[in-house]
Amino acid sequence: MTALKETLDLDGYVDADRERWVTEGTKNRQRTAFERDRARLVHSSALRRLGAKTQVLGPSSDDFVRTRLTHTLEVAQVGREIGKALGCDPDIVDTACLAHDLGHPPFGHNGERALAQIARGIGGFEGNAQTLRLLTRLEPKVVAPDGRAVGLNLTRASLDASVKYPWRHLQGPVSAASGRPTHKFGVYEDDLPVFEWLRQDAPDGRKCLEAQVMDLADDISYSVHDVEDAVVGGRLDLDVLTRPDERERVVDAVSTWYGDAVSADGLREAMDRLVRARLWGPGFDGSRAALAMLKDATSQLIGRFAKASQKATREQYGPGPLTRYGAELVVPHSTLAEILVLKGLAVAYVMAPRELEPLYQRQREMLTDLVQVLSERAPQLLEPPFAADWADAPDDAARLRVVVDQVASLTDVSAVALHTRLLHPPRH
């Protein structure tokens, strides 16, 4: 066995994990292929745009609230630490975490629903499938010798780690409650060639360990931080976890939005554990001391969830590097229940009430208007890269996909500005 082969075995990755969709010339040998992947993400325009995209509350609602970009950085920090503890290459996990929300359109999940409705006849729209499209086609970095744009041209391992739902539209797991496949999916039909390449030798429908770590880091981060934002914004008092009627409101919210992975009794027991942990004090008055106590509570919750999963995974698989398809991330049922309680709090007190606000209907109408007017006046109104894609598109379905690509790339701010310019120009 050669020294190179020994090194590959020791770190848990093989040459195929480092391959790129399009072979590139020799690069700086002082950096690993996975370090270069992370650098490409950090310097991408798609990552920068997340700074003006909605997380839970709009990015212009106040100076404290998280945007998609700040959320993404928090996910990357949590995921990197969990992955490193398990022996994953930390740069692969970091890259997957930095990429995980790139495909989200303006106005968050609200905008995603609008584009999904518009694109229902051409294979749908899904933020995670759009992420893969950005990484492998739309984000300008590498062009193949035949002129094809291949996005950031990341390694197979990093791309696979970024695929949260490794299946096509309506080909995912079937819900026991509804009897229908999940509406989530990770690839559009015309992106199947690169998807099949990156999934080479991967078990059907199974996420690699690094993708599972990214997924958990995302769940941990937004469950904890959305609650933190809700408390600071005056929308939530954590004392509700001690009030029977409010506890049932949280249980109902979890059931409605996230299904029955945890029973109602399991959620109530999780609330009891969180209350007994005494992670936060009574009331919240906005003082520096109160903010510090809340921040300490978020840190303890993140550590609580991450360490429980690390411990459970190590107990099952033992020491040594755990990578790719050599292990499954083990998330204790009690940890899942506690995360779902926090998600339920955000749903009950922030996300569900906002669904009734006229603004959210207006946002969906705005994106529908933009797709319509850009389609009618393409390619003149399209940005140059998308105009070129439109000219190359073989049929109306492909041309609609190009317009959806451009609208999905907008930020909340630029979507509003473009809508105003195209549909409500100032009168002189």
C-alpha positions in Angstrom: 0.0 0.0 0.0 1.4 3.4 -1.0 1.8 6.3 1.4 -0.9 8.2 -0.6 -3.3 5.4 -0.2 -2.6 5.1 3.5 -3.3 8.9 3.8 -6.6 8.5 1.9 -7.7 5.6 4.1 -6.8 7.4 7.3 -8.8 10.6 6.6 -11.8 8.6 5.3 -11.8 10.0 1.7 -10.7 8.6 -1.6 -9.7 10.1 -4.9 -13.3 9.9 -6.3 -14.4 12.2 -3.5 -12.0 14.9 -4.7 -12.9 14.7 -8.4 -14.6 17.7 -10.1 -17.4 17.6 -12.7 -14.9 19.3 -15.1 -11.3 18.5 -14.6 -9.2 21.5 -13.8 -5.5 22.1 -14.0 -3.0 21.9 -11.2 -3.9 24.2 -8.3 -2.1 25.5 -5.3 -0.9 22.4 -3.5 -0.8 24.2 -0.1 -4.6 23.9 0.0 -6.7 20.8 -0.1 -9.4 20.3 -2.7 -12.0 20.7 0.0 -10.4 24.0 1.3 -10.7 25.3 -2.3 -14.4 24.4 -2.3 -15.0 26.4 0.8 -13.1 29.4 -0.6 -15.2 29.3 -3.8 -18.4 29.4 -1.7 -17.2 32.2 0.5 -16.3 34.4 -2.5 -19.5 33.6 -4.5 -22.1 36.2 -5.4 -24.9 33.9 -4.4 -23.6 33.8 -0.8 -23.4 37.6 -0.7 -27.0 37.9 -1.8 -28.2 36.1 1.3 -27.5 39.2 3.3 -30.6 40.8 1.8 -32.9 37.7 1.9 -35.5 36.9 4.5 -34.8 34.4 7.2 -38.0 34.4 9.4 -38.5 38.2 9.6 -37.6 40.5 6.7 -34.0 41.8 6.7 -35.2 45.4 6.9 -37.4 44.8 9.9 -34.8 45.9 12.4 -31.0 45.9 12.9 -30.9 42.8 15.2 -32.9 40.3 13.2 -31.1 37.5 11.3 -30.9 37.4 7.6 -30.3 34.3 5.4 -26.6 35.2 5.5 -26.2 35.5 9.2 -28.2 32.3 9.6 -25.9 30.6 7.1 -22.8 31.6 9.0 -24.2 30.3 12.2 -25.1 27.0 10.6 -21.6 26.7 9.2 -20.1 27.2 12.6 -22.3 24.6 14.3 -21.9 22.1 11.5 -18.1 22.5 11.3 -17.8 21.7 15.0 -20.1 18.7 14.8 -18.4 17.3 11.7 -14.9 17.8 13.1 -15.9 15.9 16.3 -17.0 13.0 14.2 -14.0 12.9 11.9 -15.6 14.5 8.8 -13.5 16.8 6.8 -14.5 20.2 8.4 -14.2 22.0 5.1 -16.7 19.7 3.3 -19.2 20.3 6.1 -18.5 24.0 6.1 -19.1 24.2 2.4 -22.3 22.3 2.6 -23.6 24.6 5.4 -22.6 27.7 3.5 -24.4 26.4 0.4 -27.6 25.1 2.1 -29.8 28.1 1.6 -28.3 29.6 -1.6 -31.3 28.5 -3.7 -33.9 30.3 -1.5 -35.7 33.0 -3.5 -36.8 36.5 -2.3 -39.2 36.4 0.7 -38.0 33.0 2.0 -40.5 30.1 2.1 -43.2 32.6 1.1 -41.5 33.3 -2.2 -40.7 29.6 -2.6 -44.4 28.8 -2.5 -45.1 31.4 -5.1 -42.4 30.1 -7.5 -43.5 26.5 -6.9 -47.0 27.4 -8.1 -45.7 29.2 -11.1 -43.3 26.3 -12.1 -45.7 23.5 -11.3 -46.0 22.6 -15.0 -42.2 22.5 -15.6 -41.1 20.3 -12.7 -41.8 22.7 -9.8 -39.5 24.9 -7.8 -37.7 23.9 -4.6 -35.0 25.9 -2.8 -32.8 22.9 -2.4 -32.9 21.9 -6.1 -32.2 25.5 -6.9 -29.1 25.3 -4.7 -27.8 22.5 -6.8 -28.5 24.4 -9.9 -26.6 27.4 -8.6 -23.6 25.3 -7.5 -23.4 23.4 -10.8 -24.7 25.9 -13.4 -25.7 29.4 -12.5 -23.0 30.8 -10.2 -20.1 32.1 -12.5 -16.8 30.5 -11.8 -15.8 27.7 -14.2 -16.7 27.2 -17.9 -16.1 23.8 -19.5 -14.0 23.5 -22.7 -17.3 23.1 -24.7 -18.6 26.4 -23.3 -20.9 24.9 -20.7 -21.2 26.9 -17.5 -20.6 24.4 -14.6 -21.0 26.8 -11.7 -18.4 26.5 -8.9 -17.3 23.1 -10.1 -17.0 21.7 -6.5 -15.7 18.3 -5.7 -18.0 15.3 -5.6 -17.8 15.1 -1.8 -18.7 18.7 -1.3 -21.6 18.7 -3.8 -23.0 15.5 -2.3 -22.8 17.0 1.2 -24.9 20.0 0.0 -27.7 17.8 -1.3 -30.3 17.7 1.5 -32.9 15.8 -0.5 -31.2 13.3 -2.8 -34.1 12.5 -5.0 -36.1 13.9 -7.9 -39.5 15.7 -7.8 -42.2 13.3 -6.2 -39.6 10.5 -5.9 -38.9 11.0 -2.2 -40.1 9.2 0.9 -43.8 8.7 1.3 -45.4 10.3 4.3 -47.2 7.8 6.6 -49.8 10.4 7.4 -50.7 11.6 3.9 -49.6 8.6 1.8 -48.0 11.0 -0.6 -44.3 11.6 -1.4 -42.7 14.6 0.3 -42.9 17.8 -1.7 -39.2 18.4 -1.0 -36.7 17.4 -3.6 -33.1 18.1 -4.6 -32.7 18.1 -8.4 -34.6 19.4 -11.5 -34.9 17.0 -14.5 -32.4 19.0 -16.6 -29.8 18.9 -13.9 -29.9 15.1 -13.7 -26.5 14.5 -15.4 -24.5 16.3 -12.8 -26.7 14.9 -10.0 -26.0 11.3 -11.2 -22.3 12.1 -11.4 -22.1 13.5 -7.9 -24.2 10.6 -6.5 -21.9 8.0 -8.1 -22.0 4.8 -5.9 -24.2 6.5 -3.3 -27.2 4.5 -1.9 -30.5 5.6 -3.4 -32.3 8.2 -1.3 -29.6 8.3 1.4 -27.8 11.4 2.5 -24.1 11.2 3.2 -23.0 11.8 6.8 -21.7 15.3 6.0 -25.1 16.2 4.6 -26.8 14.8 7.7 -24.5 17.0 9.8 -25.4 20.0 7.7 -29.1 19.2 8.1 -28.8 18.9 11.9 -26.8 22.1 12.1 -29.5 23.9 10.2 -32.2 22.5 12.4 -30.3 23.4 15.6 -29.5 26.9 14.4 -32.8 28.1 13.1 -34.8 26.4 16.0 -32.7 28.1 18.6 -32.0 31.4 16.9 -35.6 31.9 15.6 -36.8 31.7 19.2 -34.0 34.1 20.3 -35.1 36.6 17.6 -38.8 36.2 18.6 -38.0 36.9 22.3 -35.9 40.0 21.5 -38.6 41.2 19.1 -41.3 41.0 21.8 -43.3 38.3 20.0 -42.6 35.5 22.5 -42.3 35.0 26.2 -40.7 31.7 27.1 -42.9 31.5 30.1 -45.5 30.0 27.7 -43.8 26.7 28.2 -45.3 26.6 31.7 -48.9 27.4 30.7 -51.1 24.5 29.7 -53.1 26.3 27.0 -50.0 27.7 25.4 -48.2 24.4 25.5 -51.0 22.8 23.5 -50.7 25.6 21.0 -47.1 24.6 20.5 -48.0 20.9 20.2 -50.6 21.8 17.5 -48.1 24.0 15.7 -45.5 21.2 15.5 -48.2 18.7 14.3 -49.4 21.0 11.6 -46.1 22.1 10.3 -43.7 19.2 11.0 -45.9 16.1 11.2 -45.9 13.3 13.8 -42.2 12.3 14.1 -42.7 13.0 17.9 -45.9 12.3 19.7 -47.8 15.0 21.6 -46.8 13.4 24.9 -43.2 13.3 23.7 -43.4 17.1 23.0 -44.9 17.8 26.4 -42.1 15.8 28.0 -39.5 17.8 26.0 -41.1 21.0 27.3 -40.8 19.8 30.8 -37.1 19.0 30.3 -36.4 22.4 28.8 -38.2 24.2 31.7 -36.3 22.1 34.3 -33.0 22.9 32.7 -33.5 26.6 33.8 -31.7 27.9 30.7 -33.4 31.3 30.9 -34.7 33.6 33.7 -38.2 34.9 34.2 -39.4 37.6 31.8 -37.3 39.6 29.3 -36.9 43.4 29.7 -34.4 44.1 26.9 -31.6 45.1 29.3 -28.0 44.1 28.6 -28.3 41.6 31.4 -31.4 40.0 29.9 -29.8 39.9 26.5 -26.7 38.2 27.9 -28.8 35.6 29.7 -30.7 34.9 26.5 -27.5 34.6 24.5 -26.1 32.2 27.1 -29.3 30.1 26.8 -28.9 29.9 23.0 -25.3 28.8 23.4 -26.3 26.1 26.0 -29.1 24.8 23.8 -26.8 24.5 20.7 -24.2 22.7 22.9 -26.9 20.5 24.4 -28.2 19.3 21.0 -24.8 19.0 19.3 -23.2 17.1 22.1 -26.1 14.7 22.5 -25.9 13.8 18.8 -22.1 13.5 18.8 -22.2 11.2 21.8 -25.0 9.0 20.4 -23.2 8.6 17.1 -19.9 7.7 18.7 -21.5 5.2 21.0 -22.9 3.4 17.9 -19.8 3.7 15.6 -16.8 4.0 17.9 -13.7 6.1 17.5 -12.0 7.1 14.2 -13.1 9.3 11.3 -16.7 8.8 10.2 -17.2 10.0 6.7 -19.5 9.8 3.6 -21.5 6.5 3.7 -19.5 4.9 6.5 -21.9 6.0 9.2 -25.3 7.6 9.9 -25.7 10.5 12.2 -27.6 9.4 15.4 -29.9 12.1 16.8 -31.5 11.0 20.0 -35.3 11.0 20.0 -35.3 13.3 23.1 -33.1 15.8 21.2 -35.3 15.7 18.2 -38.3 16.4 20.4 -36.6 19.4 22.1 -35.6 20.9 18.7 -39.2 20.4 17.5 -40.5 22.3 20.6 -38.4 25.3 19.7 -39.6 25.1 16.1 -43.1 24.9 17.3 -42.6 28.1 19.4 -41.4 30.0 16.3 -44.3 28.7 14.3 -47.0 29.4 16.9 -45.9 32.9 17.8 -44.2 34.2 14.6 -44.5 32.2 11.4 -48.2 31.1 11.6 -49.5 34.6 12.6 -47.6 36.3 9.7 -49.3 34.0 7.2 -52.4 36.1 7.7 -50.7 39.4 7.1 -51.6 41.2 3.8 -47.9 41.8 3.2 -47.2 38.1 2.7 -49.9 37.7 0.0 -48.5 40.8 -1.6 -45.0 39.3 -1.8 -46.3 36.2 -3.6 -48.2 38.4 -6.0 -45.0 40.5 -6.6 -43.0 37.4 -7.7 -45.9 36.2 -9.9 -46.0 39.7 -11.6 -42.2 39.6 -12.1 -42.2 36.2 -13.8 -45.1 37.3 -16.0 -43.6 40.6 -17.2 -40.1 39.2 -17.6 -41.5 36.3 -19.7 -43.4 38.6 -21.9 -40.5 41.0 -22.5 -37.6 38.5 -22.6 -34.9 38.5 -23.4 -34.6 42.3 -23.4 -35.4 42.6 -19.7 -33.3 39.7 -18.6 -29.8 40.1 -17.1 -27.1 39.1 -19.7 -26.4 35.6 -18.3 -30.0 34.8 -18.2 -30.7 36.3 -21.6 -28.0 34.0 -23.0 -29.7 31.0 -21.3 -33.1 32.1 -22.7 -31.7 32.3 -26.2 -30.2 28.8 -25.8 -33.4 27.3 -24.4 -35.1 24.7 -26.6 -38.7 25.3 -25.7 -41.2 27.4 -23.7 -40.7 25.2 -20.6 -37.0 25.8 -20.6 -37.5 29.5 -21.2 -39.8 29.7 -18.2 -37.2 28.0 -16.1 -34.7 30.6 -17.1 -37.1 33.4 -16.0 -37.7 31.6 -12.7 -33.9 31.3 -12.3 -33.6 35.1 -12.6 -36.4 35.9 -10.2 -35.1 33.4 -7.7 -31.7 35.1 -7.8 -33.2 38.4 -6.6 -33.0 39.6 -3.0 -36.0 40.9 -1.1 -34.8 44.4 -1.8 -34.0 44.0 -5.5 -37.3 42.2 -6.1 -39.3 45.1 -4.7 -37.2 47.6 -6.6 -37.5 45.7 -9.9 -41.2 45.3 -9.4 -41.6 49.0 -8.8 -39.5 49.9 -11.9 -41.3 47.5 -14.3 -44.9 47.8 -13.1 -45.1 51.1 -11.2 -42.6 53.4 -12.8 -42.7 57.0 -11.4 -44.7 59.6 -13.3 -43.0 62.6 -14.6 
